[in-house]
Amino acid sequence: MGLRQIRKDNDPLLLKKSREIKEVNDRILNLLDDMVETMYHENGIGLAAPQVGVLRRCFVVDIGDGNVYKIINPEIIEKSETTSVDIEGCLSIPNYNCTVERSETVKMKYTDTEGKEQIIEADGLLARCLLHEYDHLDGVLITSKAIEVVTEENIDDIREKYDLYSDEEEQEVEEEK
């Protein structure tokens, strides 16, 4: 296993569509392991193959729920019409955060590391992360989906506007009233 260099937003490779993985082999498994290590090293919660310079349809996700998702050849089967706006960042676009509207739930078919077809149904942060990484496979960056750029100066206003408070922050806001 080893760290991979993350491509940054001015890299034209990030805007290209990735190709399907024909066979789950040692090369792909090593790539996924390297991506997990790189994601952790960079304090991320998701990383797609194009972000490390490989135009193949796979990504990894770990939102801290005890699972490391290694997703190969994902296909969106269904996503909710109900959407929500939240703040997102991207390892390929350092020091940039923005609000993005995404479906609240997603059902995705994919191949696992043993070559078996799986289905994942997700909501909340996991759904958002799966959809964010899926976008990378089609050459789509959050900059093209951004509603508002988030800065230190406007983050409180944006949190208020979209009701983006953690449970602890919500309790503090209620206590202040």
Summary of the structure (lengths in Angstrom):
residues: 177
radius of gyration: 16.8
end to end distance: 51.5
largest distance: 57.8
contacts: 513
relative contact order: 0.17
helix: 33%
strand: 31%
